[in-house]
Amino acid sequence: MAQYNITIDSEILHYLFLKGAKDEGMAKLLESVLNQVLQAQAAEQIKAEPCERTKEREDYRNGYYKRGLGTRVGNIVLQIPRFRYGKFTTDLFQRYQRSEQALLLALMEMVVNGVSTRKVEEITYELCGTEFSRSTISELCKNLDPVVQGWISRPLNEKRFPFVIVDAMVIKVREEERVRQRGLLIAIGINEEGYREVLGIMVGDSESEESWGEFFSWLKQRGLHGVDLIVSDQHKGLIRAIRQYFQGATWQRCQTHFMRNILDKTPKQLQKEVHSKVRAILEAPDSKTARKLLNDVLDEYKEKAPKAMEVLEEGFEDATAVLELPEQYRRRLRTTNGLERLNE
């Protein structure tokens, strides 16, 4: 380990013992010591003191530049030597750089988790006494873009995803200095080992057939293949896009949305009992049993709740498509609830 001779100015010592100025004195002391260390390291690297003429000299000093450094005792200013030909190097900032990188990653994580840039600005000031403007934080988070793009564009042809769950959520985005509502289209795939994976997300103008078609086309271009069953709600544009881009795949209508549609058409006094009857149909052990239960419910309520029974009969096949799968697959494929929880 290198040893350096350090001199301390009497004025700095005065600050150290002056009541109420201890932190300021420590900052001045640290600044003085570190600047002397930097000058000593410069002498080591060029093998000559300032204005010293030696045969061993390897370079010449060329002034310095200032660099601010935040420390526990306050902000200090260091004078970093410059060389005429080579480059001055020091390990003095390694710990600072690690701390700085940790702070930057923390700022990014706060933004990813939904903390506003204004709040991040307040938090950083409380933590380290340094302000980061909202524009600085926004620029900083652009460093996330390559990471996100790398993930979002990854190939999907290495695995087969027989089951896909799709949904959309409405989000607010800033475009051309204006806040607008957009639809965020999301797809989750379940591979042959039973593991779920977010296949992709895309911002669309709306949940139109065109937007969903563009989304599905993009997923297939990245290698999505072997899709056997798709789970979604009954959005008409979405259903048409599924039938166009995944011909031969079975569509499973989300049972939660299906139940909601039925109850919306059911008289209030009958909703509880209709709910239990329909639930028995959807949880039947097989399609044959489900069909028998369906006929019983239709006979019982066709006069009491005709509109609800019309919705039930019309959507029965699509809502019970999952019953054709082995029982261990059904639970996760009955609804889009898992994806909606992810959206939250």
C-alpha positions as CSV (number, residue, x, y, z in Angstrom):
1,M,0.0,0.0,0.0
2,A,1.4,3.4,-1.0
3,Q,2.2,5.9,1.8
4,Y,2.0,9.7,1.3
5,N,3.2,12.7,3.3
6,I,0.2,14.9,4.0
7,T,0.3,18.4,5.4
8,I,-2.6,20.0,7.2
9,D,-3.3,23.7,7.0
10,S,-3.7,25.5,10.4
11,E,-6.9,27.1,9.1
12,I,-8.4,23.6,8.7
13,L,-7.4,22.7,12.2
14,H,-9.1,25.8,13.4
15,Y,-12.4,24.7,11.7
16,L,-12.2,21.3,13.3
17,F,-12.2,22.8,16.8
18,L,-14.6,25.6,16.0
19,K,-18.0,25.0,17.7
20,G,-20.7,24.4,15.1
21,A,-18.3,24.0,12.2
22,K,-17.2,20.4,12.7
23,D,-18.7,19.0,9.5
24,E,-17.4,21.9,7.5
25,G,-13.9,21.4,9.0
26,M,-14.1,17.7,8.2
27,A,-15.1,18.4,4.7
28,K,-12.2,20.8,4.2
29,L,-9.8,18.3,5.8
30,L,-10.9,15.5,3.6
31,E,-10.8,17.7,0.5
32,S,-7.2,18.8,1.3
33,V,-6.0,15.2,2.0
34,L,-7.5,13.8,-1.1
35,N,-6.1,16.5,-3.3
36,Q,-2.7,15.9,-1.9
37,V,-3.1,12.2,-2.6
38,L,-4.1,12.9,-6.2
39,Q,-1.0,15.1,-6.6
40,A,1.2,12.4,-5.1
41,Q,-0.3,9.7,-7.4
42,A,0.4,12.0,-10.4
43,A,4.0,12.3,-9.4
44,E,4.3,8.5,-9.1
45,Q,2.8,8.0,-12.6
46,I,5.0,10.4,-14.4
47,K,8.0,9.8,-12.1
48,A,8.6,13.4,-11.4
49,E,7.5,16.1,-9.0
50,P,6.2,19.5,-10.3
51,C,9.0,21.3,-12.1
52,E,11.4,18.5,-11.4
53,R,13.8,17.5,-14.2
54,T,14.7,13.8,-14.2
55,K,15.8,11.2,-16.7
56,E,13.0,8.9,-15.5
57,R,10.2,11.5,-16.3
58,E,7.5,9.8,-18.6
59,D,5.0,12.7,-19.1
60,Y,4.2,16.3,-18.2
61,R,1.5,17.8,-16.1
62,N,-1.1,19.7,-18.1
63,G,-3.2,21.4,-15.4
64,Y,-6.3,19.8,-13.8
65,Y,-10.1,19.7,-13.9
66,K,-12.5,19.9,-11.0
67,R,-14.8,17.1,-9.9
68,G,-17.4,17.3,-7.2
69,L,-17.7,14.4,-4.8
70,G,-20.5,13.9,-2.3
71,T,-19.4,12.5,1.1
72,R,-21.0,11.9,4.5
73,V,-19.5,15.2,5.8
74,G,-20.5,17.3,2.8
75,N,-19.7,18.0,-0.8
76,I,-16.0,18.5,-1.7
77,V,-14.2,19.6,-4.8
78,L,-11.2,17.6,-6.1
79,Q,-8.6,18.7,-8.5
80,I,-7.9,15.9,-10.9
81,P,-4.5,16.1,-12.6
82,R,-4.2,16.1,-16.4
83,F,-1.2,14.9,-18.4
84,R,0.0,16.2,-21.7
85,Y,0.3,12.8,-23.4
86,G,-1.1,10.1,-21.2
87,K,-4.1,9.7,-18.9
88,F,-4.1,10.1,-15.2
89,T,-5.6,7.1,-13.4
90,T,-6.6,6.6,-9.8
91,D,-8.6,4.1,-7.8
92,L,-9.8,6.8,-5.4
93,F,-13.2,7.0,-7.0
94,Q,-14.0,3.2,-7.2
95,R,-16.0,3.2,-4.0
96,Y,-17.7,6.4,-5.0
97,Q,-18.5,5.0,-8.4
98,R,-20.0,1.9,-6.9
99,S,-22.2,4.0,-4.6
100,E,-23.1,6.3,-7.4
101,Q,-24.1,3.3,-9.6
102,A,-26.2,1.9,-6.7
103,L,-28.0,5.3,-6.4
104,L,-28.7,5.4,-10.1
105,L,-30.1,1.9,-10.1
106,A,-32.2,2.8,-7.2
107,L,-33.6,5.8,-9.0
108,M,-34.5,3.6,-12.0
109,E,-36.1,1.0,-9.8
110,M,-38.3,3.7,-8.2
111,V,-39.5,4.9,-11.6
112,V,-40.1,1.3,-12.8
113,N,-42.3,0.8,-9.6
114,G,-44.4,3.8,-10.4
115,V,-42.8,6.5,-8.2
116,S,-43.3,9.9,-9.9
117,T,-40.2,11.8,-10.9
118,R,-41.2,14.6,-8.6
119,K,-41.2,12.2,-5.7
120,V,-37.9,10.7,-6.7
121,E,-36.4,14.2,-6.7
122,E,-37.6,14.7,-3.1
123,I,-36.3,11.3,-2.0
124,T,-32.8,11.8,-3.4
125,Y,-32.5,15.1,-1.7
126,E,-33.5,13.6,1.6
127,L,-31.1,10.7,1.2
128,C,-27.9,12.4,0.0
129,G,-28.6,16.2,0.0
130,T,-28.3,16.3,-3.8
131,E,-31.1,17.3,-6.1
132,F,-31.8,15.4,-9.3
133,S,-34.1,17.4,-11.6
134,R,-37.1,15.6,-13.1
135,S,-35.6,16.0,-16.5
136,T,-32.3,14.4,-15.3
137,I,-34.2,11.5,-13.9
138,S,-36.2,11.0,-17.1
139,E,-33.0,11.1,-19.1
140,L,-31.4,8.7,-16.7
141,C,-34.2,6.2,-17.1
142,K,-33.6,6.1,-20.9
143,N,-30.7,3.8,-19.9
144,L,-33.4,1.2,-19.3
145,D,-34.5,1.4,-23.0
146,P,-31.9,-1.0,-24.4
147,V,-32.6,-3.5,-21.6
148,V,-36.3,-3.4,-22.2
149,Q,-35.9,-3.6,-26.0
150,G,-33.6,-6.6,-25.7
151,W,-36.2,-8.4,-23.6
152,I,-39.2,-7.4,-25.6
153,S,-37.6,-8.4,-28.9
154,R,-36.2,-11.8,-27.7
155,P,-36.9,-14.8,-30.0
156,L,-39.8,-17.1,-28.9
157,N,-39.0,-20.0,-31.2
158,E,-36.8,-21.9,-28.6
159,K,-39.9,-23.0,-26.7
160,R,-43.4,-24.1,-27.5
161,F,-46.3,-22.3,-25.8
162,P,-49.4,-24.4,-26.2
163,F,-51.5,-22.1,-24.0
164,V,-51.6,-18.3,-24.3
165,I,-53.6,-15.8,-22.2
166,V,-54.1,-12.3,-23.6
167,D,-55.6,-9.1,-22.1
168,A,-55.3,-5.4,-22.3
169,M,-55.2,-2.5,-19.9
170,V,-55.7,1.2,-20.4
171,I,-52.7,3.3,-19.4
172,K,-51.8,7.0,-19.7
173,V,-48.8,7.9,-21.8
174,R,-47.1,11.2,-22.6
175,E,-46.9,11.9,-26.3
176,E,-45.8,15.3,-27.7
177,E,-46.1,16.9,-24.3
178,R,-49.7,15.7,-23.9
179,V,-51.1,12.9,-21.8
180,R,-53.2,10.4,-23.8
181,Q,-54.9,7.1,-23.0
182,R,-53.6,4.0,-24.8
183,G,-54.3,0.3,-24.7
184,L,-51.5,-1.9,-23.5
185,L,-51.8,-5.3,-25.1
186,I,-50.2,-8.2,-23.0
187,A,-49.7,-11.9,-23.7
188,I,-48.6,-14.6,-21.3
189,G,-47.6,-18.0,-22.5
190,I,-47.6,-21.3,-20.6
191,N,-44.9,-23.7,-21.9
192,E,-44.9,-27.5,-22.0
193,E,-43.4,-27.6,-18.5
194,G,-46.2,-25.5,-17.1
195,Y,-44.2,-22.3,-16.5
196,R,-45.7,-18.9,-17.3
197,E,-43.8,-16.3,-19.2
198,V,-44.7,-12.8,-20.4
199,L,-44.4,-13.2,-24.2
200,G,-44.7,-9.5,-25.1
201,I,-46.4,-6.1,-24.5
202,M,-47.4,-3.5,-27.1
203,V,-49.0,-0.1,-26.9
204,G,-51.9,0.2,-29.3
205,D,-54.4,2.9,-30.2
206,S,-57.2,0.8,-28.8
207,E,-58.4,-2.8,-28.4
208,S,-59.4,-2.9,-32.0
209,E,-59.0,-5.9,-34.3
210,E,-56.2,-4.0,-36.1
211,S,-54.2,-3.5,-32.9
212,W,-54.6,-7.1,-31.8
213,G,-53.8,-8.3,-35.3
214,E,-50.6,-6.3,-35.3
215,F,-49.7,-7.6,-31.8
216,F,-50.3,-11.3,-32.8
217,S,-48.4,-10.8,-36.1
218,W,-45.4,-9.5,-34.1
219,L,-45.5,-12.4,-31.7
220,K,-45.5,-14.9,-34.5
221,Q,-42.7,-13.1,-36.3
222,R,-40.6,-13.5,-33.1
223,G,-41.3,-17.3,-33.3
224,L,-44.4,-18.0,-31.3
225,H,-45.7,-21.4,-32.5
226,G,-47.6,-24.4,-31.4
227,V,-50.5,-22.4,-29.8
228,D,-53.4,-24.8,-29.0
229,L,-55.6,-22.7,-26.7
230,I,-56.0,-19.0,-26.2
231,V,-57.8,-17.4,-23.2
232,S,-59.3,-14.0,-23.3
233,D,-62.4,-11.9,-22.6
234,Q,-65.2,-11.5,-25.3
235,H,-64.0,-8.4,-26.9
236,K,-65.2,-8.7,-30.5
237,G,-62.1,-7.2,-32.2
238,L,-59.9,-9.5,-30.1
239,I,-61.9,-12.6,-31.0
240,R,-61.7,-11.8,-34.8
241,A,-58.0,-11.3,-34.6
242,I,-57.5,-14.6,-32.7
243,R,-59.5,-16.5,-35.4
244,Q,-57.4,-14.9,-38.1
245,Y,-53.9,-15.3,-36.7
246,F,-54.4,-18.6,-34.8
247,Q,-56.5,-20.7,-37.0
248,G,-57.1,-24.1,-35.5
249,A,-56.5,-22.9,-31.9
250,T,-59.4,-23.2,-29.4
251,W,-60.7,-20.1,-27.8
252,Q,-61.5,-20.2,-24.1
253,R,-63.7,-17.4,-23.0
254,C,-62.8,-16.0,-19.6
255,Q,-65.2,-17.6,-17.1
256,T,-65.0,-14.6,-14.7
257,H,-66.2,-12.2,-17.5
258,F,-68.7,-14.8,-18.6
259,M,-70.2,-15.0,-15.2
260,R,-70.4,-11.3,-14.9
261,N,-72.2,-11.0,-18.2
262,I,-74.8,-13.6,-17.1
263,L,-75.4,-11.9,-13.7
264,D,-75.8,-8.5,-15.4
265,K,-78.8,-9.9,-17.2
266,T,-80.2,-11.8,-14.1
267,P,-82.9,-10.2,-11.8
268,K,-81.2,-9.1,-8.6
269,Q,-83.2,-11.5,-6.3
270,L,-82.0,-14.5,-8.4
271,Q,-78.3,-13.6,-8.8
272,K,-77.0,-15.6,-5.8
273,E,-78.7,-18.9,-6.8
274,V,-77.9,-18.4,-10.5
275,H,-74.3,-17.8,-9.6
276,S,-74.0,-21.1,-7.7
277,K,-75.8,-23.0,-10.6
278,V,-73.5,-21.6,-13.3
279,R,-70.5,-22.1,-11.1
280,A,-71.4,-25.9,-10.9
281,I,-71.5,-26.0,-14.7
282,L,-68.1,-24.3,-15.2
283,E,-66.5,-26.6,-12.6
284,A,-68.0,-29.8,-13.9
285,P,-65.6,-32.8,-14.1
286,D,-66.2,-33.2,-17.9
287,S,-68.1,-31.6,-20.8
288,K,-70.8,-34.3,-20.7
289,T,-71.7,-33.4,-17.1
290,A,-71.5,-29.7,-17.9
291,R,-74.0,-30.1,-20.7
292,K,-76.5,-32.0,-18.5
293,L,-76.2,-29.3,-15.8
294,L,-76.7,-26.6,-18.5
295,N,-79.9,-28.1,-19.6
296,D,-81.2,-28.4,-16.1
297,V,-80.4,-24.7,-15.4
298,L,-82.0,-23.6,-18.7
299,D,-85.2,-25.4,-17.9
300,E,-85.3,-24.0,-14.4
301,Y,-84.7,-20.3,-15.3
302,K,-85.8,-19.8,-18.9
303,E,-89.0,-18.2,-17.6
304,K,-87.5,-16.4,-14.6
305,A,-84.4,-15.0,-16.2
306,P,-84.7,-15.4,-20.0
307,K,-82.0,-12.8,-21.0
308,A,-79.5,-14.4,-18.6
309,M,-80.2,-17.9,-20.0
310,E,-79.7,-16.6,-23.5
311,V,-76.2,-15.4,-22.6
312,L,-75.5,-18.7,-20.8
313,E,-76.6,-20.9,-23.7
314,E,-74.9,-18.8,-26.3
315,G,-71.5,-18.7,-24.5
316,F,-71.5,-22.2,-23.0
317,E,-69.2,-23.9,-25.6
318,D,-66.6,-21.2,-25.5
319,A,-66.6,-20.9,-21.7
320,T,-66.2,-24.6,-21.1
321,A,-63.6,-25.3,-23.8
322,V,-61.1,-25.9,-21.1
323,L,-63.0,-29.0,-19.9
324,E,-61.5,-30.9,-22.9
325,L,-58.0,-30.5,-21.3
326,P,-56.5,-32.7,-18.6
327,E,-57.7,-31.6,-15.1
328,Q,-54.2,-30.3,-14.0
329,Y,-54.3,-27.6,-16.8
330,R,-57.8,-26.3,-16.2
331,R,-57.3,-24.1,-13.1
332,R,-54.9,-21.6,-14.7
333,L,-56.7,-21.6,-18.0
334,R,-60.3,-20.9,-16.9
335,T,-59.9,-17.1,-16.7
336,T,-57.6,-14.2,-17.4
337,N,-57.4,-13.5,-13.6
338,G,-53.8,-14.3,-13.4
339,L,-52.9,-11.8,-16.1
340,E,-55.1,-9.1,-14.5
341,R,-53.3,-9.6,-11.2
342,L,-50.1,-9.1,-13.1
343,N,-51.4,-5.9,-14.6
344,E,-52.2,-4.6,-11.1
